Amino acid sequence: MGHTLTFEVPEKVYDSLRKSAAHIGQLPEVLAANLLAEATERLENDPLEEFIGTLKGSIPNWADSHDQYIGKSVRNSMDNTKDN
């Protein structure tokens, strides 16, 4: 059984959604529903979820900023590769 959601999004978000939907031949509403379903599926099936909060570290904002730290590490390793 499906449910109907009604919510407002900023113009910029809607324009991006509309363009992406048109590119693949879908209505923005259908694409939005599919994106929400995919995000929910990823959250429900996160293989690392059982480990959340189990590791201690010295970086206080690791949970919030891990993507930035990983990206910086990758960039640094790529810079080091260029130097060799």
N, C-alpha and C positions, 0 to 999 in steps of 0.2 A: 504494500500500500504506500502510495506517495503522499507527500505533504507539500503544501504551497507556502513558500516564503516570500515576503515582500520587504524589500529594503532598498535604501538609497545608497548610491555610490557616487564618488566625485566624478565630474565630467571627464577628467583625464583617464580614470579607470574604465569608465564606460566606453570611451573612444577606443581605447586599446582592446577591450573585449569585443567591441563591434567589428573592428578591423580584423582581428584574429578569427572571429567567427565567419566573416565574409570570405576570408582567405581559404577556409576549409569547407565552405558551403553550408554552414549551420547558422541558426539563429543565436543571437547573443545569450538568450535565456538558456538555451540547450547547452551551449559551451560552458556557461557559468555553473550549471547543475553538474555537468561532467567534471569540471575542475574541482568542485566541492567534493564530489564522490571520490575522485582520485586522492585528494588530500586526506580525506577520512580514512580511506583504505591504507594509505601509507602510515598514518598515525596508529591505526589498529594493529598493523603488522610490522611494527618497528622491531627488528631483531635485537637491537641494543637497549630496548626499554628496560629490561630487567636489570641492567647495570647502572641506570641513571641513579646518581646519588651514592653509589657504592665506592667510588674512588676518591681518595683524598689528594689534594694537590696544593701547590704553593701559589697558584695564580687565582686570586679571589673572583675574578669575573670570567673564568674559563667557560662556564656554561652559556653565558650571554654572548661571548666574543670569540668562540672557538673557530668560526669560519674565518674571521680576520687573522687569527694566529696561524691557522693552517695555510691560508693564502700567502701570508707574509713569508712563511717558511718555504713554500714552493717557489715563490719569486726569488728569494735569496739563493736557493739551490740552483735555480736557472741562471741567475747572475754569476754564480761561482763556476758554472759549467762554461759560460761564455768566456770567462777569463782564462781558461785552460787551453 
